[in-house]
C-alpha cells in the first residue's frame, strides 16, 4: 500500500482539532484549579509558571501523544486484523483527545507550546522542573511530525518514542509483520508514557492535570497488558 499522504496527515490533524472541543470542560476546570490553588478568584494570575512541571508535562506529553496517534493511523492502513485496528483506533482517539486538553491548558495559562532553552524532560528533575528551567530547544511541532527534532544519532530523547527509521519500517510493513512491530513500538511508547505521566502525578500542582496524568498511568498500564497478550498470540514478545 502507498505511504500516508498529506491527506492522511490532514485527517489526523482533523481528529486532533475535533477532539480538542471534547476537552473544553476539562480545560476550563484546569484554569479553575490554577486560580483556586493560587488563592485567586480568577485563573490567569495563578497559572503555572512556564518552567513548572505542569507546563513541561503538557508540552512533552502533547508531542509524545502525537506520535502515538501517528503510529496508530499508520498501522490501521497496514493490517486488516480487527483486534489491532480496534486498539489503534482507541489509542488514536484517546490520545488525540488528551493532547487537545494539554495544548488547551497551555493556551489557558498563557504559556507557549514551544519554548527554547533546555532538553525535553527537564521538568522531571525537581530542581529544574520547578526552578524555571524548561523548554525543548525549539524541537516541538504543533502538528505533524511529532518525532522530528527529538532524535540524536537515531536515539529518541523522550522515553519510548520511536525513531524516524522505526516509523519508516512500520510504514513499509504489512499484515502480521506490521501488527507485531506496531505492538512492540507502542509497548515501548506506553512504558515511556507511564514514566512521564507518573512524573506529573508526583510533581504537577494543578489538580485536574494530576488526575489526568494518573488516569494515563492506569489506562496505559492496562493497554500494556493487552498488547503483551496480542504479541503472544502472534508468537512475539515486547522488545524488552
C-alpha positions as CSV (number, residue, x, y, z in Angstrom):
1,X,0.0,0.0,0.0
2,X,1.2,3.6,-0.6
3,X,2.8,5.7,2.1
4,X,0.5,8.0,4.1
5,X,-0.2,11.2,2.1
6,X,-0.8,14.8,3.0
7,X,-4.5,14.0,3.0
8,X,-3.8,11.2,5.5
9,X,-2.0,13.5,7.9
10,X,-4.7,16.1,7.4
11,X,-7.2,13.6,8.6
12,X,-5.0,13.1,11.8
13,X,-5.0,16.8,12.3
14,X,-8.7,17.0,11.9
15,X,-9.2,14.3,14.6
16,X,-7.0,16.3,17.0
17,X,-8.8,19.5,16.3
18,X,-12.2,17.9,16.6
19,X,-11.4,16.2,19.9
20,X,-10.0,19.4,21.3
21,X,-13.5,20.6,21.8
22,X,-14.4,17.5,23.7
23,X,-11.8,18.5,26.3
24,X,-13.2,22.1,26.7
25,X,-14.8,21.4,30.1
26,X,-11.6,19.8,31.4
27,X,-9.6,22.8,30.2
28,X,-11.9,25.2,32.0
29,X,-11.6,23.1,35.1
30,X,-7.8,23.2,34.9
31,X,-8.0,27.0,34.8
32,X,-10.2,27.0,37.9
33,X,-7.7,24.7,39.7
34,X,-4.9,27.0,39.0
35,X,-6.8,30.0,40.3
36,X,-8.0,28.2,43.4
37,X,-4.7,26.7,44.3
38,X,-3.0,30.1,44.0
39,X,-5.6,31.7,46.2
40,X,-7.1,33.9,43.5
41,X,-10.7,34.0,42.2
42,X,-9.5,34.3,38.6
43,X,-7.3,31.8,36.8
44,X,-4.6,33.5,34.9
45,X,-2.8,35.3,37.8
46,X,-2.1,31.9,39.5
47,X,-1.4,29.9,36.3
48,X,1.6,27.6,36.5
49,X,5.0,29.1,35.5
50,X,6.5,28.3,32.2
51,X,9.2,26.3,33.8
52,X,6.9,24.3,36.0
53,X,6.3,20.5,35.9
54,X,2.7,21.3,34.9
55,X,3.8,23.2,31.8
56,X,6.7,20.9,30.9
57,X,4.5,17.8,31.1
58,X,1.8,19.4,28.9
59,X,4.4,20.3,26.2
60,X,6.2,17.0,26.3
61,X,3.2,14.7,26.6
62,X,1.5,16.6,23.7
63,X,4.4,15.7,21.5
64,X,4.6,12.1,22.9
65,X,0.9,11.6,22.3
66,X,1.1,12.9,18.7
67,X,3.5,10.2,17.8
68,X,1.2,7.5,19.2
69,X,-1.6,8.9,17.1
70,X,0.7,8.9,14.0
71,X,1.7,5.2,14.6
72,X,-1.9,4.2,15.2
73,X,-3.1,5.7,11.9
74,X,-0.2,4.0,10.1
75,X,-1.0,0.5,11.3
76,X,-4.7,0.9,10.6
77,X,-3.7,1.2,6.9
78,X,-1.2,-1.7,7.1
79,X,-3.4,-4.5,8.5
80,X,-6.9,-5.9,8.3
81,X,-6.7,-7.5,11.8
82,X,-9.7,-6.2,13.8
83,X,-8.1,-6.6,17.2
84,X,-5.1,-4.5,16.3
85,X,-7.2,-2.0,14.3
86,X,-9.6,-1.5,17.2
87,X,-6.7,-1.0,19.6
88,X,-5.1,1.5,17.2
89,X,-8.4,3.4,16.9
90,X,-8.8,3.6,20.7
91,X,-5.3,4.8,21.2
92,X,-5.6,7.4,18.4
93,X,-8.9,8.8,19.7
94,X,-7.9,8.8,23.4
95,X,-4.5,10.4,22.9
96,X,-5.7,12.9,20.4
97,X,-8.3,14.0,22.9
98,X,-5.8,14.2,25.8
99,X,-3.4,16.1,23.6
100,X,-6.1,18.7,22.9
101,X,-6.6,19.1,26.6
102,X,-2.8,19.6,27.2
103,X,-2.5,22.2,24.5
104,X,-5.7,23.9,25.7
105,X,-4.3,24.2,29.2
106,X,-1.1,25.9,27.8
107,X,-3.3,28.4,26.0
108,X,-5.5,28.9,29.1
109,X,-2.4,29.5,31.2
110,X,-1.0,32.0,28.6
111,X,2.1,29.8,28.1
112,X,3.9,28.9,24.8
113,X,3.6,25.5,23.3
114,X,7.2,25.7,22.3
115,X,10.0,27.1,24.4
116,X,13.7,27.1,23.8
117,X,16.4,26.7,26.5
118,X,16.6,23.1,27.6
119,X,16.2,19.5,26.7
120,X,12.9,17.6,26.8
121,X,12.0,16.0,30.2
122,X,13.9,18.7,32.2
123,X,10.7,19.2,34.2
124,X,11.0,15.7,35.7
125,X,14.0,16.8,37.7
126,X,12.5,18.8,40.6
127,X,15.4,21.3,40.7
128,X,14.9,22.1,37.1
129,X,11.2,21.5,36.7
130,X,10.2,23.9,39.5
131,X,13.0,26.3,39.0
132,X,12.1,27.8,35.7
133,X,14.4,25.6,33.6
134,X,12.1,24.4,30.8
135,X,11.8,24.3,27.1
136,X,12.6,22.0,24.2
137,X,15.2,23.6,22.0
138,X,12.5,24.6,19.5
139,X,12.1,21.0,18.6
140,X,8.4,20.7,19.3
141,X,5.9,21.0,16.4
142,X,2.3,21.7,16.9
143,X,1.0,19.4,14.3
144,X,2.5,16.6,12.2
145,X,6.0,15.0,12.5
146,X,5.9,14.9,16.3
147,X,9.1,12.9,16.4
148,X,11.1,15.5,14.5
149,X,13.8,17.2,16.5
150,X,13.6,14.5,19.2
151,X,16.4,12.3,18.0
152,X,20.1,12.4,18.3
153,X,22.1,9.8,16.5
154,X,18.9,7.8,16.0
155,X,18.1,7.7,19.7
156,X,14.9,9.2,20.9
157,X,15.2,11.9,23.6
158,X,11.9,11.2,25.2
159,X,11.0,7.9,26.9
160,X,9.7,5.3,24.5
161,X,9.5,7.4,21.4
162,X,10.1,5.6,18.1
163,X,12.9,6.8,15.8
164,X,12.3,8.1,12.3
165,X,13.8,4.8,11.0
166,X,11.3,2.8,13.1
167,X,8.4,4.8,11.8
168,X,9.6,4.2,8.2
169,X,9.9,0.5,8.9
170,X,6.3,0.5,10.2
171,X,5.1,2.3,7.1
172,X,6.7,-0.3,4.9
173,X,5.5,-3.3,6.8
174,X,2.1,-5.1,6.3
175,X,0.0,-7.8,7.8
176,X,1.4,-9.7,10.8
177,X,4.8,-8.0,10.5
178,X,3.1,-4.6,10.8
179,X,1.0,-5.8,13.7
180,X,4.0,-7.1,15.7
181,X,6.1,-4.1,15.0
182,X,3.3,-1.7,16.0
183,X,2.6,-3.6,19.2
184,X,6.3,-3.6,20.1
185,X,6.8,0.1,19.3
186,X,3.6,1.0,21.1
187,X,4.6,-1.1,24.1
188,X,7.9,0.9,24.3
189,X,5.9,4.1,23.8
190,X,3.4,3.3,26.6
191,X,6.1,2.4,29.0
192,X,7.7,5.8,28.4
193,X,4.4,7.5,28.7
194,X,3.7,5.8,32.0
195,X,7.0,7.1,33.3
196,X,6.2,10.6,32.2
197,X,2.6,10.6,33.5
198,X,3.8,9.3,36.8
199,X,6.2,12.1,37.0
200,X,3.4,14.6,36.6
201,X,1.2,12.8,39.1
202,X,4.1,13.2,41.5
203,X,5.3,16.8,40.6
204,X,2.4,18.7,39.0
205,X,0.4,21.1,41.1
206,X,-2.8,21.6,39.1
207,X,-5.3,19.1,40.4
208,X,-7.1,18.4,37.1
209,X,-3.8,17.8,35.3
210,X,-2.6,15.5,38.1
211,X,-5.8,13.5,37.8
212,X,-5.4,13.2,34.0
213,X,-1.8,12.1,34.4
214,X,-2.8,9.4,36.9
215,X,-5.6,8.3,34.5
216,X,-2.9,8.0,31.8
217,X,-0.8,5.7,34.1
218,X,-3.8,3.4,34.8
219,X,-5.1,3.2,31.2
220,X,-1.7,2.7,29.6
221,X,-0.7,0.0,32.1
222,X,-4.0,-1.8,31.2
223,X,-3.2,-1.5,27.5
224,X,0.4,-2.8,28.1
225,X,-1.1,-6.0,29.4
226,X,-3.4,-6.2,26.4
227,X,-0.6,-5.6,23.9
228,X,1.5,-8.3,25.6
229,X,-1.4,-10.8,25.1
230,X,-1.7,-9.7,21.4
231,X,2.0,-10.2,20.9
232,X,1.9,-13.6,22.5
233,X,-0.9,-14.6,20.1
234,X,1.4,-13.7,17.2
235,X,4.4,-15.7,18.6
236,X,6.2,-12.5,19.6
237,X,7.0,-10.5,22.7
238,X,7.9,-7.0,23.8
239,X,11.4,-5.9,22.8
240,X,12.4,-5.8,26.4
